[in-house]
């Protein structure tokens, strides 16, 4: 068993907590929850902090509840949003809920022991709750003054777009979630990102006013990148946990390409490595930063956690294709999606396979059929110097003729010019 608050503290995850929370958690096994709204059919890396929080909560002997917001997803959380979000249809929401429930099932122990995790959906208790009953039994306990004092509300009211009654009511709906779980599941703690503090304490206030009960709150730091850009976003979009949205290779590369400054904090937040293990890795990294020991450890731990050991091994193998000593056989072993992911951003040329069947002189292929070289003279010169490879094999003969025997998966040829210039030839 670990000490939950201490674990969160040394990992740099703890932002704030209500007085008495740490004492409660150190005294007994406590039920606590985090909510996930189904705004998409997959969680993304921005949700990982909360997933890791629930994992640490369970490892400390407490009972985690993962709430998937089938009801709150219909309303839309205004926290951190500058404008009203589009409301999703029920069909899309229920599909998203189902997908997220499956994803969360990979991270927590839902089967064994007295503190086995529990999945709940707030649609189950809101679906038969009439509007009049809600505003009579719940709304009367929280004043408008109290709700308007929250940052998420103030920022929107001060902006140009304002806030609809729908989004204004969100904190009351989330507050009722806490009350329901407190009353029916003995959940005494709600956790979430620091932007959720206002919504969470509305729940503790509702429990106090409606039932004279006591509940507690813990928030985590919001993750930011050291260069000021948004965590979890790349040029091609968000990094998702669903392999159909973000391939394991791209997922692995996201962590592998992290800066030293980001990796130092992320390896504490997103892995279960101990303090001693992390400090040993940091010492090793400091002696040879170019080997990226810390990044590789982070990428390995989190790729295995989110995807699988096999997915991590494939991602490592794929990474070596451009930057290591991979063979043509290693290329052929990859699925097409991963193969194309590797060459994203690499210059590509589309050619007809019928031309290749007859054979194309290598110089013509590199300087006439494609623009790997601007001229045949330059192509010849570099070929003679041994500076051109095809599918990782150096081209020894300037007069070589290339035919379909070089194709990988009957479609692709990788050309390397010098040490760092890659090109993908696609024959169809």
Secondary structure, 3 states (H helix, E strand, C coil): CCCHHHHHHHCCCEEEECCCHHHHHHHCCCEEEEEECCCCCCCEHHHHHHHHHHHHHHHCCCEEEEEECCCHHHHCCCCCCCCCCCCCCHHHHHHHHHHHHHHHCCCCCCCCCCCCCEEEECHHHHCCCCHHHHHHHCHHHCCHHHHHCCHHHHHHHHCCCCCCHHHHCHHHHHHHHHHHHHHHHCEEEEEEEHHHHHHHHHHHHHHHHHHCCCCEEEEECCCECCCCCECCEECCEECECCCCCCCHHHHHHHHHCCCHHHHHHHHHHCCCCCHHHHHHHHHHHHHCHHHCHHHHHHHHHHHHHHCCHHHHHHHHHHHHHHHCCCCHHHHHHCCHHHHHHHCCCCEEEEECHHHHHHCEEHHHHHHHHCCCCCCHHHHHHHHHCCCEEECCEECCCCCCEECHHHCECCCEEEEEECCCEEEEEEEC
